Amino acid sequence: MTPLLTPKQFVDPLKLALFFIFISTCTLTAQIPSDWKQFRQDNGHHGFNRAETTLSVTNVADLKEAWSFTTPGLVVASPAVVNNVVYIGSGDGTFFALDAVTGAQKWKRVLTPKTGPAAGIASSAAVVGGTVFVGTGVDDGFLYALRASNGAVIWRAHTGGVTSSPAVSEGTVYVGTNNSNVVALNAATGAPVWRAHTDNAVASSPAVLGGKVYVGSEFGTTYAFDAVTGHLAWRAFTGNPLPVFSSPAVAGGKVFIGSTDGFTYALDAASGAEVWSTFTPIEVVFSSPAFSNGVVYVGSNDAKVWALDAETGDIQWTAPTNGIIDASPAVANGVVYVGCEDHNLYAFDARTGENLLTLDVGGIVFSSPAVSNGRVFVGAHDRKVHAFGLGN
């Protein structure tokens, strides 16, 4: 870990003033209770919207497409939804803000004009205090802070390629990079706070909870870093040397994470010791777990959603689909939503695994649903952002 700011720099008057402006903006910018402000909804990466009450087990079968918006590239990022605006990037390097009710474009910002598998935007945005934080691929390699109202660039910081999705906590933004680092930046200015080196690229998105930053690496290691200093708290081998693309969910003193070795792991959040691990029959779990009411939900390349007891790892139920599930589940008001490579968006009963809905979307690979204000938003390989609602 290499500290990049001295104590003197931390109290630079200009930076301090900018920080308080940022905090004031966070305080004054109201958010709707059921907003989905970032990848996996919150900093603990629970993938659970506890404030959603419109959609439920009894009416989710009535979901219909409310609108779709066509972008110039594949949409693998996951939407953020704040104050009835959908924020999402496209594989061609353009970032969009869309009206959540109508799908109309509010603004767009071309962040990188380069195209190809190493370019574009795979990072999902975090929207905090009127600022949108999002990363770009290895051919560009910046983390951006954009003004949520119009897309103006507030700052950009060269981090190395970013497919990881940022998390923002206590005035600091955290993200993994393709050059084997986790970086922490001042959220108001983009100034570097610390950089921690990992054993391989970090596509996993950091969860930030209880003063620690949790993230996986592509060498199969899960890390915990001190959120303030970047010092290594612990590391655990979760699939080593097979990659961890999954992002951790942190709840109840445990870190839940999937691995391409086919296991979903529960680690002790304080020590990194393995609490349990559960194997899925096909040895790949790209999906990031969701956590709700003592149950961990995760997708697998065996074409099933798995519901696991958070304390023991025991299987509560499995629900079949017709394709590989690389995307991550979202949970809201007793319903589990997940996209699948068979072109469908599924909704399952969170208690029983009963299939409540199957909707043809256009092929969902990595984009994970956001459930907000009675609607479900997701990106797809048909180059579209889709929104589903109950109608009038």
LUMTOR-561337 format. One record per residue (C-alpha): z, x, y; residue in one letter. Coordinates in pm, 1 decimal, padded with zeros to 6 digits, m for minus. Each point is the difference from the previous one (the first is absolute). Layout:
<nodes>
Z X Y a .
...
</nodes>
This chain:
<nodes>
00000.0 00000.0 00000.0 m .
m00100.5 00139.5 00338.9 t .
00181.5 m00139.3 00306.2 p .
m00243.3 m00030.3 00289.2 l .
00227.0 m00096.0 00289.7 l .
00290.5 00203.0 00134.1 t .
00317.9 m00171.3 00124.5 p .
m00108.6 00077.7 00358.2 k .
m00329.9 m00179.5 m00055.2 q .
00177.7 m00309.6 m00128.3 f .
00156.4 m00055.3 00343.3 v .
m00312.6 00071.4 00206.3 d .
00034.2 m00250.8 00290.3 p .
m00360.6 m00124.1 m00017.5 l .
00015.3 m00051.5 m00375.1 k .
00336.8 m00169.1 00032.8 l .
m00138.2 m00236.5 00265.1 a .
m00300.9 m00083.0 m00215.9 l .
00228.4 m00064.1 m00293.7 f .
00206.9 m00251.8 00198.1 f .
m00317.9 m00170.9 00119.7 i .
m00104.9 m00029.5 m00364.3 f .
00337.5 m00142.5 m00101.5 i .
m00010.9 m00246.2 00289.4 s .
m00345.1 m00114.3 m00107.0 t .
00128.2 m00053.7 m00354.7 c .
00281.7 m00213.5 00138.5 t .
m00218.2 m00207.6 00231.3 l .
m00288.3 m00062.8 m00243.5 t .
00102.0 m00302.8 m00202.1 a .
m00118.5 m00036.1 m00356.0 q .
m00029.7 m00314.7 m00205.5 i .
00264.8 m00005.4 m00276.1 p .
m00254.8 m00016.0 m00282.6 s .
m00221.6 00280.1 00138.1 d .
m00122.8 00259.5 m00250.3 w .
00018.8 00304.9 00223.4 k .
m00103.2 00282.0 m00235.8 q .
m00096.1 00103.4 m00352.4 f .
00251.8 m00159.3 m00241.5 r .
00141.5 m00212.5 00286.1 q .
00310.7 00203.8 00090.1 d .
00127.1 00357.6 00001.7 n .
00164.8 m00046.3 m00338.8 g .
m00344.9 m00095.3 m00134.9 h .
00129.9 m00314.9 m00165.8 h .
m00337.7 m00173.1 00027.0 g .
00204.3 m00316.4 00053.5 f .
m00014.6 m00237.5 00295.4 n .
00334.3 m00178.2 m00004.3 r .
m00089.6 m00196.9 00315.8 a .
m00309.6 m00171.3 m00145.2 e .
00072.4 m00367.9 m00067.2 t .
m00335.6 m00178.6 00035.5 t .
m00164.0 00114.9 m00323.9 l .
00190.9 m00072.3 m00319.4 s .
m00031.0 m00051.7 m00373.8 v .
m00072.3 m00368.7 00060.5 t .
m00291.4 00037.4 00242.8 n .
m00156.5 00343.2 m00051.2 v .
m00264.2 m00149.5 m00230.8 a .
m00142.0 m00171.0 00310.1 d .
m00089.0 00328.0 00174.1 l .
m00356.2 00012.4 00130.9 k .
m00188.1 00265.7 00191.4 e .
00070.5 m00053.6 00370.2 a .
m00236.7 00272.9 00118.6 w .
m00153.2 00335.3 m00087.8 s .
m00101.4 00283.9 00228.2 f .
m00271.3 00249.7 m00096.9 t .
00059.5 00368.4 00078.4 t .
m00249.1 00289.8 m00024.8 p .
00177.2 00160.1 m00298.9 g .
00205.6 m00065.2 m00310.7 l .
00348.9 m00127.1 00079.5 v .
00261.1 00181.3 m00209.4 v .
00277.4 m00001.2 00260.5 a .
00255.8 m00279.9 00002.3 s .
00039.4 m00232.0 00299.3 p .
00287.3 m00002.7 00244.1 a .
00063.0 m00334.3 00170.7 v .
00202.8 m00010.8 00320.9 v .
00013.8 m00275.5 00263.5 n .
m00293.2 m00179.9 m00165.7 n .
m00224.0 00307.9 00011.2 v .
m00135.4 00174.0 m00312.3 v .
m00032.3 00379.3 00026.4 y .
m00214.1 00179.4 m00257.9 i .
m00236.9 00295.5 m00036.4 g .
m00339.2 00026.1 m00168.0 s .
m00150.0 00269.2 m00219.7 g .
m00252.9 00087.5 00271.1 d .
00280.0 00117.5 00232.0 g .
00027.1 m00308.5 00223.6 t .
00334.0 m00166.6 00062.2 f .
00015.6 m00372.9 00077.9 f .
00238.6 m00250.6 00154.7 a .
m00082.1 m00357.9 m00105.5 l .
00138.5 m00337.0 00096.5 d .
00210.8 m00105.6 m00299.8 a .
m00082.6 m00368.9 00045.4 v .
m00375.6 00014.9 00063.5 t .
m00109.1 00346.2 m00118.3 g .
m00160.0 00070.8 00337.8 a .
m00013.3 00366.0 00100.4 q .
00244.4 00081.3 00278.2 k .
m00096.2 00366.9 00022.2 w .
m00128.0 00291.9 m00204.6 k .
00037.2 00374.7 00029.3 r .
m00223.9 00257.4 m00172.4 v .
00246.0 00270.4 m00106.0 l .
m00239.6 00213.2 m00203.8 t .
m00376.4 m00052.8 m00019.0 p .
m00026.1 00192.1 m00325.3 k .
m00063.9 m00178.2 m00328.0 t .
00044.2 00085.3 m00365.9 g .
00283.4 00012.9 m00253.5 p .
00202.3 00247.2 00207.8 a .
m00044.9 m00176.8 00333.6 a .
00079.7 m00338.7 00141.6 g .
00332.7 m00182.5 00003.5 i .
00194.8 m00053.9 m00322.2 a .
00337.6 00018.6 00174.0 s .
00166.0 m00334.3 00069.4 s .
00137.0 m00048.0 00349.3 a .
00360.1 m00034.7 00112.7 a .
00043.2 m00212.8 00313.4 v .
00324.0 00055.7 00189.3 v .
00090.4 m00077.4 00360.9 g .
m00354.8 m00064.6 00118.4 g .
m00136.6 00317.4 m00163.0 t .
m00225.9 00029.3 m00304.7 v .
00038.7 00314.2 m00212.8 f .
m00280.3 00085.9 m00246.2 v .
m00149.6 00308.7 m00164.3 g .
m00356.1 00111.8 m00069.5 t .
m00157.4 00181.2 m00295.6 g .
m00034.6 00370.6 m00066.3 v .
m00323.0 00039.4 00197.8 d .
00187.1 m00105.7 00313.3 d .
00364.9 00054.6 m00089.0 g .
00192.3 m00160.9 00284.2 f .
00286.4 m00241.5 00031.7 l .
m00066.4 m00239.2 00288.9 y .
00221.4 m00210.3 00221.4 a .
m00200.0 m00287.5 00151.3 l .
00101.4 m00262.5 00250.7 r .
00029.4 m00324.3 m00195.9 a .
m00133.6 m00210.1 00287.3 s .
m00335.3 00176.4 00043.3 n .
m00034.9 00291.7 m00243.5 g .
00027.4 00270.1 00265.2 a .
00102.9 00337.6 m00143.5 v .
00352.7 00087.0 00111.9 i .
00005.6 00326.7 m00190.9 w .
m00145.0 00164.6 m00307.2 r .
00147.0 00283.4 m00203.9 a .
m00188.3 00225.1 m00239.0 h .
00184.5 m00031.5 m00328.6 t .
m00264.4 00067.4 m00262.2 g .
m00171.8 m00286.8 m00180.4 g .
00205.2 m00317.4 m00034.0 v .
m00039.2 m00260.3 m00272.0 t .
00375.1 m00061.2 00001.1 s .
00125.0 m00286.9 00217.2 s .
00252.9 00079.0 00275.0 p .
00353.3 m00133.3 00033.3 a .
00188.4 m00009.5 00331.8 v .
00377.0 00028.2 00026.8 s .
00238.5 00091.7 00284.1 e .
m00281.3 00116.1 00228.7 g .
m00164.1 00221.3 m00264.5 t .
m00320.7 m00061.7 m00196.9 v .
m00028.4 00144.1 m00351.8 y .
m00315.8 00046.5 m00208.0 v .
m00133.6 00202.1 m00294.6 g .
m00307.7 00221.3 00028.4 t .
m00276.0 00128.6 m00225.5 n .
00097.2 00359.7 00077.8 n .
00327.2 m00033.4 m00192.8 s .
00241.8 m00092.3 00273.6 n .
00221.9 m00279.9 00118.2 v .
00009.7 00004.4 00379.1 v .
00235.0 m00160.9 00250.9 a .
m00123.0 m00058.4 00355.6 l .
00158.5 m00135.8 00314.5 n .
m00127.9 m00358.1 00007.7 a .
m00024.4 m00011.9 00379.7 a .
m00181.8 00331.2 00055.5 t .
m00142.0 00120.5 m00333.2 g .
00195.0 00324.7 00035.2 a .
00086.1 00156.6 m00337.3 p .
00361.7 m00033.3 m00112.4 v .
m00018.3 00158.4 m00345.4 w .
m00238.4 00074.0 m00283.8 r .
00107.1 00019.5 m00366.3 a .
m00230.3 00164.4 m00253.6 h .
m00061.6 m00164.2 m00338.9 t .
m00153.8 00123.8 m00323.9 d .
m00328.0 m00189.6 00054.4 n .
m00174.7 m00254.9 00219.4 a .
00198.6 m00308.1 00103.4 v .
m00194.4 m00327.1 m00019.3 a .
00324.1 m00186.2 m00065.8 s .
00147.5 m00171.2 00306.1 s .
00354.1 00092.0 00102.8 p .
00284.9 m00248.9 m00018.7 a .
00277.2 00064.8 00251.9 v .
00345.4 m00134.4 m00069.3 l .
00358.9 00117.4 00027.2 g .
m00087.4 00317.9 00187.4 g .
m00247.9 00123.2 m00260.7 k .
m00377.8 00007.1 m00037.0 v .
m00124.9 m00068.9 m00354.9 y .
m00355.5 00079.3 m00111.1 v .
m00207.4 00108.9 m00301.7 g .
m00251.1 00284.4 m00037.9 s .
m00322.7 00043.0 m00193.9 e .
00173.5 00250.4 m00226.6 f .
00228.9 m00270.0 m00133.0 g .
00309.5 00076.9 00205.7 t .
00209.3 m00249.8 00193.9 t .
00180.6 00144.8 00301.0 y .
00290.9 m00098.5 00222.5 a .
00019.1 00171.7 00340.2 f .
00260.6 m00030.0 00271.5 d .
m00157.8 m00229.5 00260.8 a .
00135.2 00198.4 00297.0 v .
m00049.9 00359.3 m00112.2 t .
m00257.8 m00016.2 m00279.2 g .
00227.8 00198.7 m00230.9 h .
m00056.2 m00068.6 m00368.6 l .
00271.4 m00225.8 m00141.1 a .
m00141.4 m00011.5 m00354.4 w .
m00318.0 m00013.2 m00202.6 r .
m00068.5 m00163.9 m00333.9 a .
m00286.2 00046.0 m00244.8 f .
m00158.7 m00342.2 m00039.8 t .
m00312.7 00068.6 m00201.2 g .
m00031.5 00369.1 00082.0 n .
m00268.8 00132.3 m00006.1 p .
m00176.5 m00339.8 00006.2 l .
m00035.9 m00139.4 00354.1 p .
00221.7 m00253.6 00171.1 v .
m00210.8 m00214.8 00233.7 f .
00253.8 m00283.1 m00002.3 s .
00228.5 m00042.2 00299.1 s .
00373.6 m00038.3 m00065.1 p .
00204.5 m00314.2 00052.6 a .
00366.3 00067.0 00081.9 v .
00263.4 m00264.1 m00070.3 a .
00348.6 m00027.7 m00145.7 g .
00053.6 00375.5 m00003.8 g .
m00315.4 00061.0 m00204.4 k .
m00350.5 00130.4 00063.8 v .
m00271.2 m00182.6 m00197.1 f .
m00336.8 00173.5 m00039.0 i .
m00301.3 m00011.8 m00231.9 g .
m00186.5 00297.3 m00145.1 s .
m00334.1 00071.5 m00160.0 t .
00194.1 00098.8 m00312.2 d .
00030.0 m00377.6 m00057.5 g .
00369.4 m00032.5 00081.2 f .
00178.8 m00182.3 00276.7 t .
00314.2 00195.0 00088.8 y .
00333.9 m00090.8 00152.2 a .
00177.2 00299.6 00152.4 l .
00344.7 00025.8 00151.1 d .
m00061.2 00002.2 00377.0 a .
00285.0 00244.3 00063.9 a .
m00077.3 00259.4 m00267.9 s .
m00349.6 m00064.7 m00139.0 g .
00137.4 m00034.8 m00353.4 a .
m00203.5 m00229.1 m00222.3 e .
00168.7 m00336.8 m00052.5 v .
m00274.7 m00149.4 m00217.3 w .
m00374.0 00018.6 m00066.9 s .
m00224.7 m00269.6 m00146.0 t .
m00339.9 00070.5 m00155.6 f .
m00313.2 m00212.6 00034.3 t .
m00251.9 00026.3 m00284.6 p .
m00279.5 00164.6 00199.6 i .
00114.7 00322.4 00158.8 e .
m00067.9 m00066.0 00368.0 v .
00210.8 m00169.2 00269.0 v .
m00156.8 00038.7 00344.5 f .
00173.4 m00312.2 00127.9 s .
00304.6 00022.2 00225.0 s .
00293.6 m00210.4 m00121.7 p .
00131.8 m00299.5 00189.2 a .
00367.3 m00094.8 m00011.1 f .
00149.3 m00347.3 00035.4 s .
00320.5 m00161.0 m00125.2 n .
00081.3 00269.0 m00254.6 g .
m00351.6 00020.7 m00148.3 v .
m00263.5 00273.7 00033.5 v .
m00363.9 m00115.0 m00005.6 y .
m00282.3 00246.2 m00066.6 v .
m00366.4 m00008.0 m00101.8 g .
m00151.2 00219.2 m00271.1 s .
m00335.9 00115.5 m00128.4 n .
00070.9 m00209.7 m00309.5 d .
m00111.2 m00298.4 00215.0 a .
00349.9 m00148.9 00020.3 k .
00270.3 m00056.1 00254.7 v .
00339.7 00107.3 m00132.5 w .
00334.5 m00142.3 00107.3 a .
00287.2 00236.7 m00081.2 l .
00374.4 m00041.6 00034.4 d .
00100.1 00233.0 00283.3 a .
00325.4 00103.4 m00166.8 e .
m00127.8 00070.8 m00350.7 t .
m00380.8 00015.7 00007.8 g .
m00013.1 m00275.6 m00262.9 d .
m00320.9 m00203.2 00005.8 i .
00053.3 m00347.7 00145.2 q .
m00362.7 m00107.6 m00039.6 w .
m00357.0 00124.7 00010.8 t .
m00291.0 m00194.0 00147.3 a .
m00361.1 00074.2 m00101.3 p .
m00302.1 00034.9 00227.1 t .
m00359.3 00088.5 m00084.7 n .
m00012.4 00347.5 00151.6 g .
00176.3 00319.2 00101.0 i .
00274.7 m00042.3 00261.6 i .
00021.3 00296.4 00235.8 d .
00118.6 m00207.5 00296.6 a .
00364.7 m00074.2 00063.9 s .
00166.4 m00340.4 m00032.0 p .
00147.6 m00196.9 00287.3 a .
00284.3 m00248.6 m00046.5 v .
00089.3 m00293.3 00224.7 a .
00195.5 m00320.6 m00060.3 n .
m00008.8 00019.4 m00379.3 g .
m00367.1 00100.3 m00031.1 v .
m00147.4 00338.2 m00103.4 v .
m00344.4 00074.1 00146.4 y .
m00224.8 00279.7 m00123.1 v .
m00365.8 00099.9 00019.6 g .
m00203.3 00117.0 m00297.3 c .
m00323.9 00186.1 m00066.7 e .
m00132.5 m00314.2 m00172.7 d .
m00069.1 m00128.1 00356.0 h .
00295.9 m00237.7 m00001.6 n .
00315.7 m00053.8 00197.1 l .
00278.9 m00133.0 m00223.8 y .
00320.8 m00185.4 00071.6 a .
00274.4 m00009.5 m00265.0 f .
00334.4 m00173.6 m00019.4 d .
00252.5 00278.2 00072.0 a .
00251.4 m00142.6 m00251.5 r .
m00228.3 m00069.5 m00295.9 t .
m00332.4 00179.2 00054.6 g .
m00190.5 m00329.0 m00019.0 e .
m00347.2 00028.3 00155.8 n .
00002.1 m00230.8 00303.2 l .
m00332.7 00098.2 00157.1 l .
m00311.7 00211.8 m00059.1 t .
m00237.3 00044.0 00295.8 l .
m00328.4 00194.7 00001.9 d .
00019.2 00248.2 00286.7 v .
m00259.7 00270.1 m00057.6 g .
00174.5 00281.0 m00182.6 g .
00339.8 00131.6 00108.6 i .
00068.0 00360.3 m00091.4 v .
00281.5 00137.0 00216.4 f .
00049.5 m00251.1 00280.3 s .
00327.1 m00184.7 m00052.2 s .
00061.0 m00352.9 00127.5 p .
00202.9 m00070.6 00312.5 a .
00173.8 m00337.4 m00000.3 v .
00083.7 m00120.7 00348.6 s .
00045.2 m00331.3 00179.7 n .
m00142.6 m00212.5 m00279.1 g .
m00305.0 00216.7 m00064.5 r .
m00103.1 00276.7 m00239.1 v .
m00212.9 00287.6 00132.7 f .
m00176.7 00264.7 m00208.9 v .
m00289.6 00249.1 00021.1 g .
m00273.5 00027.3 m00262.8 a .
m00294.8 00204.8 m00122.0 h .
m00238.6 m00263.3 00135.5 d .
00072.3 00169.8 00336.8 r .
00198.9 m00297.4 00118.0 k .
00348.0 m00088.9 00110.2 v .
00094.6 m00338.6 m00150.1 h .
00257.1 m00252.9 00115.8 a .
00122.3 m00292.0 m00211.3 f .
00201.4 m00298.5 00118.4 g .
00089.4 m00358.0 m00082.8 l .
m00233.2 m00151.4 00260.8 g .
00078.8 m00279.0 00242.5 n .
</nodes>
